[in-house]
Amino acid sequence: MSGLFAGTSLERPVTCERCGEVLAECGCPRGAGGEVVLPSDQAVRVWREKRRGKFVTVIRDLDEAASDVPGMLKALRKKLATGGSVVAGKKGAEIQLQGDHREVVVEYLKGLGYPAKGAGG
């Protein structure tokens, strides 16, 4: 990627608008479009659904590009000692966990900086 004033003596590399680092060295979470998407900007909802007589906890509206969804799934499965998977949803990735763990998951996500809320039944 060429920088500002490319090809002149005033050439500068493109920097991140949040941290000021060069984009190649920036560690800010970015969405699919390249914009910075912080956890506090994602409206994450935690649902409890009953499927085939058993409860499933579903975390919806996670931005796959800006969040470490597989890492989050692994940490939640270990913390809750349960099974789970990542599924593509309408607005983003969904994490599905076996069992009713809505309150614990909401507190975990709040600890990571997401403004999570319990939703649904």
ChimeraX commands (.cxc) that place a marker at each C-alpha (Angstrom):
marker #1 position 0.00,0.00,0.00 radius 0.5
marker #1 position 1.44,3.37,-0.93 radius 0.5
marker #1 position 1.63,6.06,1.68 radius 0.5
marker #1 position 0.72,9.70,1.83 radius 0.5
marker #1 position 2.55,11.78,-0.82 radius 0.5
marker #1 position 3.91,8.61,-2.47 radius 0.5
marker #1 position 6.92,9.19,-4.67 radius 0.5
marker #1 position 7.88,12.56,-3.14 radius 0.5
marker #1 position 10.33,13.61,-0.45 radius 0.5
marker #1 position 7.34,14.05,1.92 radius 0.5
marker #1 position 6.23,10.41,1.67 radius 0.5
marker #1 position 4.79,9.02,4.91 radius 0.5
marker #1 position 3.38,5.55,5.60 radius 0.5
marker #1 position -0.34,5.18,6.27 radius 0.5
marker #1 position -1.03,5.00,10.01 radius 0.5
marker #1 position -3.90,3.74,12.14 radius 0.5
marker #1 position -6.38,6.42,13.20 radius 0.5
marker #1 position -6.76,4.86,16.66 radius 0.5
marker #1 position -3.24,3.97,17.83 radius 0.5
marker #1 position -1.04,5.92,15.40 radius 0.5
marker #1 position 1.08,2.88,14.41 radius 0.5
marker #1 position 1.93,2.01,10.80 radius 0.5
marker #1 position -0.90,-0.18,9.45 radius 0.5
marker #1 position 1.43,-3.14,8.91 radius 0.5
marker #1 position 2.38,-3.06,12.63 radius 0.5
marker #1 position -1.03,-2.07,14.02 radius 0.5
marker #1 position -2.76,-4.57,16.31 radius 0.5
marker #1 position -6.18,-2.92,16.44 radius 0.5
marker #1 position -9.13,-5.23,15.64 radius 0.5
marker #1 position -10.38,-4.53,12.13 radius 0.5
marker #1 position -13.59,-5.53,10.39 radius 0.5
marker #1 position -13.90,-6.99,6.90 radius 0.5
marker #1 position -13.91,-3.47,5.38 radius 0.5
marker #1 position -10.64,-2.49,7.08 radius 0.5
marker #1 position -12.19,-0.13,9.63 radius 0.5
marker #1 position -11.41,-0.42,13.33 radius 0.5
marker #1 position -14.14,-2.37,15.14 radius 0.5
marker #1 position -13.67,-2.41,18.91 radius 0.5
marker #1 position -15.48,-4.89,21.15 radius 0.5
marker #1 position -17.43,-1.97,22.66 radius 0.5
marker #1 position -18.83,-1.20,19.19 radius 0.5
marker #1 position -20.39,-4.65,18.74 radius 0.5
marker #1 position -23.93,-5.16,20.06 radius 0.5
marker #1 position -23.59,-8.79,21.14 radius 0.5
marker #1 position -26.68,-10.66,22.38 radius 0.5
marker #1 position -26.74,-13.94,24.30 radius 0.5
marker #1 position -29.83,-16.09,23.68 radius 0.5
marker #1 position -31.12,-19.20,25.39 radius 0.5
marker #1 position -33.04,-21.48,23.05 radius 0.5
marker #1 position -34.71,-24.81,23.61 radius 0.5
marker #1 position -33.97,-27.32,20.87 radius 0.5
marker #1 position -35.28,-30.88,20.95 radius 0.5
marker #1 position -35.98,-30.59,24.67 radius 0.5
marker #1 position -32.52,-29.27,25.62 radius 0.5
marker #1 position -31.18,-25.75,26.12 radius 0.5
marker #1 position -28.61,-24.15,23.83 radius 0.5
marker #1 position -26.83,-20.85,24.59 radius 0.5
marker #1 position -26.33,-18.79,21.42 radius 0.5
marker #1 position -24.02,-15.75,21.18 radius 0.5
marker #1 position -25.07,-13.63,18.19 radius 0.5
marker #1 position -23.83,-10.64,16.18 radius 0.5
marker #1 position -20.08,-11.14,16.60 radius 0.5
marker #1 position -17.89,-9.62,13.88 radius 0.5
marker #1 position -15.78,-12.56,12.65 radius 0.5
marker #1 position -13.01,-10.39,11.23 radius 0.5
marker #1 position -12.61,-8.17,14.32 radius 0.5
marker #1 position -13.12,-10.83,17.01 radius 0.5
marker #1 position -11.21,-14.01,17.74 radius 0.5
marker #1 position -14.32,-16.18,17.52 radius 0.5
marker #1 position -12.55,-19.59,17.49 radius 0.5
marker #1 position -10.41,-18.55,20.47 radius 0.5
marker #1 position -13.48,-17.29,22.31 radius 0.5
marker #1 position -15.28,-20.59,21.64 radius 0.5
marker #1 position -12.32,-22.58,22.94 radius 0.5
marker #1 position -12.12,-20.50,26.13 radius 0.5
marker #1 position -15.87,-20.78,26.77 radius 0.5
marker #1 position -15.92,-24.53,26.15 radius 0.5
marker #1 position -13.07,-24.96,28.62 radius 0.5
marker #1 position -14.57,-22.60,31.21 radius 0.5
marker #1 position -18.04,-24.16,31.05 radius 0.5
marker #1 position -16.93,-27.77,30.42 radius 0.5
marker #1 position -19.38,-28.14,27.57 radius 0.5
marker #1 position -19.51,-28.64,23.81 radius 0.5
marker #1 position -20.07,-25.95,21.25 radius 0.5
marker #1 position -19.48,-24.74,17.71 radius 0.5
marker #1 position -19.24,-21.65,15.50 radius 0.5
marker #1 position -21.98,-21.13,12.91 radius 0.5
marker #1 position -22.42,-18.37,10.32 radius 0.5
marker #1 position -25.36,-16.14,11.27 radius 0.5
marker #1 position -27.31,-13.34,9.57 radius 0.5
marker #1 position -25.24,-10.43,10.96 radius 0.5
marker #1 position -22.02,-12.28,11.76 radius 0.5
marker #1 position -20.72,-15.34,13.53 radius 0.5
marker #1 position -22.73,-17.24,16.11 radius 0.5
marker #1 position -21.31,-19.33,18.90 radius 0.5
marker #1 position -23.57,-22.15,20.05 radius 0.5
marker #1 position -22.91,-23.81,23.41 radius 0.5
marker #1 position -24.67,-26.83,24.85 radius 0.5
marker #1 position -26.67,-26.06,27.98 radius 0.5
marker #1 position -28.08,-22.97,29.68 radius 0.5
marker #1 position -25.07,-20.73,30.44 radius 0.5
marker #1 position -26.49,-17.32,29.56 radius 0.5
marker #1 position -25.56,-15.44,32.76 radius 0.5
marker #1 position -22.00,-16.80,32.87 radius 0.5
marker #1 position -21.43,-16.01,29.17 radius 0.5
marker #1 position -22.75,-12.44,29.55 radius 0.5
marker #1 position -20.31,-11.80,32.42 radius 0.5
marker #1 position -17.44,-13.34,30.43 radius 0.5
marker #1 position -18.16,-11.13,27.41 radius 0.5
marker #1 position -18.45,-8.02,29.59 radius 0.5
marker #1 position -15.03,-8.85,30.99 radius 0.5
marker #1 position -13.67,-8.82,27.43 radius 0.5
marker #1 position -15.18,-5.38,26.78 radius 0.5
marker #1 position -18.31,-6.36,24.84 radius 0.5
marker #1 position -21.57,-4.65,25.87 radius 0.5
marker #1 position -23.33,-8.03,26.04 radius 0.5
marker #1 position -26.95,-8.47,27.10 radius 0.5
marker #1 position -29.12,-11.48,27.68 radius 0.5
marker #1 position -31.97,-11.72,25.18 radius 0.5
marker #1 position -34.83,-14.04,24.36 radius 0.5
marker #1 position -36.43,-16.57,26.69 radius 0.5
marker link #1:1,2 radius 0.2
marker link #1:2,3 radius 0.2
marker link #1:3,4 radius 0.2
marker link #1:4,5 radius 0.2
marker link #1:5,6 radius 0.2
marker link #1:6,7 radius 0.2
marker link #1:7,8 radius 0.2
marker link #1:8,9 radius 0.2
marker link #1:9,10 radius 0.2
marker link #1:10,11 radius 0.2
marker link #1:11,12 radius 0.2
marker link #1:12,13 radius 0.2
marker link #1:13,14 radius 0.2
marker link #1:14,15 radius 0.2
marker link #1:15,16 radius 0.2
marker link #1:16,17 radius 0.2
marker link #1:17,18 radius 0.2
marker link #1:18,19 radius 0.2
marker link #1:19,20 radius 0.2
marker link #1:20,21 radius 0.2
marker link #1:21,22 radius 0.2
marker link #1:22,23 radius 0.2
marker link #1:23,24 radius 0.2
marker link #1:24,25 radius 0.2
marker link #1:25,26 radius 0.2
marker link #1:26,27 radius 0.2
marker link #1:27,28 radius 0.2
marker link #1:28,29 radius 0.2
marker link #1:29,30 radius 0.2
marker link #1:30,31 radius 0.2
marker link #1:31,32 radius 0.2
marker link #1:32,33 radius 0.2
marker link #1:33,34 radius 0.2
marker link #1:34,35 radius 0.2
marker link #1:35,36 radius 0.2
marker link #1:36,37 radius 0.2
marker link #1:37,38 radius 0.2
marker link #1:38,39 radius 0.2
marker link #1:39,40 radius 0.2
marker link #1:40,41 radius 0.2
marker link #1:41,42 radius 0.2
marker link #1:42,43 radius 0.2
marker link #1:43,44 radius 0.2
marker link #1:44,45 radius 0.2
marker link #1:45,46 radius 0.2
marker link #1:46,47 radius 0.2
marker link #1:47,48 radius 0.2
marker link #1:48,49 radius 0.2
marker link #1:49,50 radius 0.2
marker link #1:50,51 radius 0.2
marker link #1:51,52 radius 0.2
marker link #1:52,53 radius 0.2
marker link #1:53,54 radius 0.2
marker link #1:54,55 radius 0.2
marker link #1:55,56 radius 0.2
marker link #1:56,57 radius 0.2
marker link #1:57,58 radius 0.2
marker link #1:58,59 radius 0.2
marker link #1:59,60 radius 0.2
marker link #1:60,61 radius 0.2
marker link #1:61,62 radius 0.2
marker link #1:62,63 radius 0.2
marker link #1:63,64 radius 0.2
marker link #1:64,65 radius 0.2
marker link #1:65,66 radius 0.2
marker link #1:66,67 radius 0.2
marker link #1:67,68 radius 0.2
marker link #1:68,69 radius 0.2
marker link #1:69,70 radius 0.2
marker link #1:70,71 radius 0.2
marker link #1:71,72 radius 0.2
marker link #1:72,73 radius 0.2
marker link #1:73,74 radius 0.2
marker link #1:74,75 radius 0.2
marker link #1:75,76 radius 0.2
marker link #1:76,77 radius 0.2
marker link #1:77,78 radius 0.2
marker link #1:78,79 radius 0.2
marker link #1:79,80 radius 0.2
marker link #1:80,81 radius 0.2
marker link #1:81,82 radius 0.2
marker link #1:82,83 radius 0.2
marker link #1:83,84 radius 0.2
marker link #1:84,85 radius 0.2
marker link #1:85,86 radius 0.2
marker link #1:86,87 radius 0.2
marker link #1:87,88 radius 0.2
marker link #1:88,89 radius 0.2
marker link #1:89,90 radius 0.2
marker link #1:90,91 radius 0.2
marker link #1:91,92 radius 0.2
marker link #1:92,93 radius 0.2
marker link #1:93,94 radius 0.2
marker link #1:94,95 radius 0.2
marker link #1:95,96 radius 0.2
marker link #1:96,97 radius 0.2
marker link #1:97,98 radius 0.2
marker link #1:98,99 radius 0.2
marker link #1:99,100 radius 0.2
marker link #1:100,101 radius 0.2
marker link #1:101,102 radius 0.2
marker link #1:102,103 radius 0.2
marker link #1:103,104 radius 0.2
marker link #1:104,105 radius 0.2
marker link #1:105,106 radius 0.2
marker link #1:106,107 radius 0.2
marker link #1:107,108 radius 0.2
marker link #1:108,109 radius 0.2
marker link #1:109,110 radius 0.2
marker link #1:110,111 radius 0.2
marker link #1:111,112 radius 0.2
marker link #1:112,113 radius 0.2
marker link #1:113,114 radius 0.2
marker link #1:114,115 radius 0.2
marker link #1:115,116 radius 0.2
marker link #1:116,117 radius 0.2
marker link #1:117,118 radius 0.2
marker link #1:118,119 radius 0.2
marker link #1:119,120 radius 0.2
marker link #1:120,121 radius 0.2
view
